[in-house]
Amino acid sequence: DHFQGERQLQILTARDGERLIGVAPFLRDGASAEFVGHYSICDYMDAVVTPGFEAAFFAPIFERLAADGAMTIDLRGLRASSPTIAGALAAAEALGYAGRQEEEALSPCVGLPPTWEEYVGSLSKKDRHELRRKLRRLGDAGGAVELKVVTEADEASGLLDTLFQLMRLSSHLKEEFLERPNMQAFFRAMVPAMAVEGMLRLYVLTFDAVPVASVLNFDLGGTLYMYNSGYDPEYSHFAVGLMSKALLLKDAIENGRTCVDFLRGDEAYKYDLGGKDQQVFRVVLTK
């Protein structure tokens, strides 16, 4: 609703007899079809398909899209592990589409061991030293330093203005991002919806109860997906942007998470905290 514009929603399903084997949501704009979402707000996109049924699923889906006049099918945001890549390319060829696979983005991720000590020990010597030094500086800052974890819809919604303000302060690019039409409305609808499903984890780092950094995450299947963040440059001496994320990692380990996905972008802090690149792909089919 927030970004659809004049494009038409088309949700396609396929069945094996009575059994539903997959769902693919598309936005249609004339002769083009693309996954619902946009790479600026959806780091990963895909169809939902029963494993092993990819070929059986995509053949009728693309046949329907072709019958409806789709000359271009643009599948962005596909993780390297997605069976959609091979399944879509194989099915498209049989229907006369020319397919190509492109590298679209990098999405660093860090696997989490059972303990914080093991995690710190897994970092390079330089990164380990810097992390410990900055954590000590934060601890010696004076006053009360607290990392608040919010998972409930009402509380998270009440903190969105704080997150927005910290995003604006930390980067002019994030300020421009928030000023896009309907962007803040999207956040205000999305955050409580994710919280109700038990998939939200919002962190707020405070100094003497003053918010100095915040990180919005999605929490699913043992992985935290770090969606967006901001910090107050007035507190840059304490590296509050980086430290909020380091303390997030510590909390994730202590609560049994096995991975933090930093999502798209090659910002230095992701690698300072142990991130390893994952490739995100795009598959484009044309007639």
PEURUR-V254126 format. One record per run of one state. SS is the DSSP state (~ for helix, > for strand, _ for the rest). FROM is the first residue (numbers start at 0). TO is the last residue. If there is no record, write none. Layout:
ss->SS from->FROM to->TO
ss->SS from->FROM to->TO
//
This chain:
ss->_ from->0 to->6
ss->> from->7 to->15
ss->_ from->16 to->17
ss->> from->18 to->28
ss->_ from->29 to->30
ss->> from->31 to->34
ss->_ from->35 to->46
ss->> from->47 to->48
ss->_ from->49 to->52
ss->~ from->53 to->66
ss->_ from->67 to->70
ss->> from->71 to->78
ss->_ from->79 to->82
ss->~ from->83 to->93
ss->_ from->94 to->96
ss->> from->97 to->110
ss->_ from->111 to->114
ss->~ from->115 to->121
ss->_ from->122 to->123
ss->~ from->124 to->138
ss->_ from->139 to->143
ss->> from->144 to->149
ss->_ from->150 to->151
ss->~ from->152 to->157
ss->_ from->158 to->158
ss->~ from->159 to->169
ss->_ from->170 to->170
ss->~ from->171 to->177
ss->_ from->178 to->181
ss->~ from->182 to->195
ss->_ from->196 to->198
ss->> from->199 to->206
ss->_ from->207 to->208
ss->> from->209 to->219
ss->_ from->220 to->221
ss->> from->222 to->230
ss->_ from->231 to->231
ss->~ from->232 to->237
ss->_ from->238 to->238
ss->~ from->239 to->253
ss->_ from->254 to->257
ss->> from->258 to->264
ss->_ from->265 to->266
ss->~ from->267 to->271
ss->_ from->272 to->274
ss->> from->275 to->275
ss->_ from->276 to->277
ss->> from->278 to->285
ss->_ from->286 to->286
//
